[in-house]
Amino acid sequence: MDLNLFCHFCCLLLFLLLSGVQGDKFKDEFKTTKLFVFGDSYVDTGNIHMIEPYGMTFPGYPTGRASDGRLLTDFIAEFLGIEPPVPYNSINLSRPDELKYGVNFAFGGTGVFNTSSPAPNMTIQIDYFEQVIKDNVYTPSDISNSVAYVSVAGNDYVHYIETHGFDLGLLVFIPEIVNQARKNLLRIQNLGVKKVVVGGLHTLQCIPLVTGPSSFDKCVDLVALAVDYHNILLKRNVDELNKENDNVLILDLYNSFNSVINNSSTYNIQKPLVPCCVGKTSYMDFCGSKDQDGNKKYKICDKPDSALFWDVVHPTQAGWHAVYTNLLETNALDKVFYAEKGHASY
């Protein structure tokens, strides 16, 4: 082998080895032991009441998760090497050792503003977090070394469309949602959390609630435009926040959901737009609904582990695992949870 070529090869090998060591060292230094979660049913693991058949895959009964099993929160916790944080409503029933992984303040059905759900919106969820800090449940060091995950999965938009229809006012409402989300992110930071991760809006145009009129056959382009607008504004606002502090990051859920939908067989998903648990006569009959005689108004697919969506809004455990797998494959989780300063958003 040419001596110069061999020297270049050795230098390259040494560089790669050192990069790997430095990367592992960086991950170890920023390894979190506590996760604080805010948002909606995409991350709520037990703050609202759910009925059967929710939870049928895991743990075998309803736990408050809007799915047949595990959610994004569970997989993020797995990635961080911790147990899922305790739901806020269970704090008073929890032992101190059960609080060591953080608290989940998310409530299903909620948004950054009030929705049709009576559950606390994100501002109130952060109020709860602030009170937990004031009560000295966690030390300032605990908070400083924790990470917050914020889910804005679209309930504000669903509520708007339910009350106003799909009109031009939505174009004004989208910036209002993102601006409020920005205030929430900043407030969480100001309470002492050094790293805040917010989920980008996923493929709302493809959820069964939207694709139902087409018999779950195709995504809706008009909704896709609204989602794109939201994500563009979110990135712009996060970039503004990061001019002072590079620790707010966006988890790119849109491309992960999109990859799973467009490459469903790769993730062992069949008919990705079709929900597993759906009304027998109308897709608007929610999963778990019964008539006045107690008869089920819904049906469940034979293979929940092959479905992306559990009901008309929420992924199955298999669906979330597919999204999680894609996030791992694309290093999206590493980029946000173990990002170096200056690499704050996608």
ZIDA-V188081 format. One record per residue. N is the residue number from 1. PSI is psi in degrees with one decimal (NA if undefined). Layout:
N:PSI  N:PSI
This chain:
1:141.2  2:134.0  3:-42.3  4:-41.5  5:-40.2  6:-41.1  7:-42.6  8:-40.4  9:-44.3  10:-40.3  11:-42.3  12:-43.2  13:-43.0  14:-41.4  15:-44.4  16:-40.6  17:-44.4  18:-37.6  19:-41.8  20:-42.5  21:-45.9  22:-40.1  23:-43.8  24:-39.5  25:-42.1  26:-42.6  27:-40.8  28:-40.7  29:-34.3  30:14.1  31:124.9  32:152.3  33:-7.7  34:137.3  35:125.9  36:127.2  37:137.2  38:148.6  39:-128.9  40:-160.1  41:-12.4  42:-15.9  43:-7.2  44:120.5  45:12.9  46:15.7  47:-16.8  48:161.4  49:131.4  50:158.7  51:169.1  52:143.2  53:14.9  54:138.7  55:7.7  56:-31.6  57:-45.3  58:129.0  59:12.2  60:-1.2  61:162.6  62:134.0  63:-5.8  64:-7.8  65:132.6  66:68.0  67:177.2  68:-10.6  69:-134.1  70:154.0  71:-177.4  72:-41.0  73:-44.1  74:-39.8  75:-34.4  76:-43.3  77:-41.9  78:-43.1  79:-39.0  80:-8.3  81:28.6  82:171.1  83:153.7  84:137.5  85:152.4  86:134.2  87:141.3  88:-40.5  89:-10.2  90:3.7  91:-47.3  92:-16.8  93:0.4  94:144.6  95:155.1  96:-38.6  97:-20.0  98:-14.8  99:-2.5  100:-13.2  101:2.0  102:-168.0  103:141.4  104:110.7  105:0.8  106:142.3  107:126.3  108:142.7  109:-4.5  110:168.8  111:-167.2  112:-28.1  113:179.3  114:142.9  115:-165.0  116:-13.8  117:137.7  118:-5.6  119:158.6  120:131.3  121:-180.0  122:-34.4  123:-44.0  124:-36.4  125:-40.7  126:-31.9  127:-43.8  128:-42.9  129:-44.3  130:-39.2  131:-38.0  132:-39.9  133:-44.2  134:-30.7  135:2.2  136:31.8  137:-33.3  138:150.0  139:160.6  140:-34.8  141:-40.2  142:-47.8  143:-43.0  144:-33.6  145:13.7  146:176.7  147:143.6  148:138.6  149:129.6  150:123.3  151:124.2  152:84.5  153:-2.3  154:6.1  155:-33.9  156:-39.8  157:-39.9  158:-43.1  159:-40.9  160:-46.6  161:-35.4  162:-35.9  163:-25.7  164:-15.3  165:177.5  166:81.5  167:-178.3  168:-19.4  169:-21.0  170:-32.6  171:-27.7  172:-33.2  173:-34.4  174:-48.7  175:-32.5  176:-41.5  177:-49.0  178:-39.2  179:-40.1  180:-38.3  181:-40.5  182:-43.7  183:-39.4  184:-43.2  185:-43.9  186:-39.4  187:-41.5  188:-41.9  189:-45.5  190:-18.2  191:-1.7  192:-4.6  193:122.0  194:-26.8  195:123.7  196:123.7  197:128.3  198:136.4  199:130.4  200:155.3  201:132.0  202:-168.9  203:72.6  204:-28.6  205:-10.7  206:0.0  207:148.9  208:-28.3  209:-32.0  210:-37.1  211:-6.3  212:-45.0  213:-23.3  214:20.1  215:37.8  216:38.3  217:-32.2  218:150.1  219:160.9  220:115.3  221:-36.8  222:-39.1  223:-35.9  224:-37.8  225:-41.0  226:-40.7  227:-44.0  228:-42.7  229:-44.9  230:-48.4  231:-34.2  232:-46.1  233:-37.6  234:-45.9  235:-41.3  236:-43.4  237:-39.2  238:-39.9  239:-37.7  240:-44.0  241:-36.5  242:0.3  243:-25.8  244:-30.2  245:118.7  246:37.8  247:18.9  248:127.2  249:155.1  250:127.2  251:119.2  252:85.5  253:-27.0  254:-52.9  255:-30.0  256:-47.3  257:-42.7  258:-41.0  259:-41.1  260:-41.3  261:-44.5  262:-15.6  263:45.0  264:-38.3  265:-30.3  266:-30.4  267:16.8  268:33.9  269:131.2  270:140.8  271:69.4  272:-19.9  273:-7.5  274:124.4  275:151.5  276:-44.8  277:112.7  278:158.3  279:146.1  280:-38.7  281:-21.5  282:136.5  283:-12.6  284:-12.0  285:116.3  286:154.6  287:125.3  288:-7.2  289:149.7  290:156.3  291:-177.6  292:-17.7  293:1.7  294:10.1  295:139.0  296:132.9  297:8.4  298:165.4  299:154.0  300:136.9  301:162.3  302:-30.1  303:82.0  304:-27.0  305:-0.8  306:5.5  307:142.2  308:-43.6  309:137.4  310:-56.3  311:-158.4  312:-1.9  313:-38.0  314:140.8  315:156.7  316:172.2  317:-41.0  318:-37.4  319:-46.4  320:-36.2  321:-36.9  322:-44.3  323:-43.8  324:-42.7  325:-42.9  326:-40.2  327:-34.9  328:-44.8  329:-34.8  330:4.5  331:19.9  332:-36.5  333:-43.0  334:-39.9  335:-30.3  336:-42.4  337:-21.8  338:32.7  339:144.1  340:159.6  341:142.0  342:-4.8  343:63.3  344:-17.8  345:165.0  346:NA
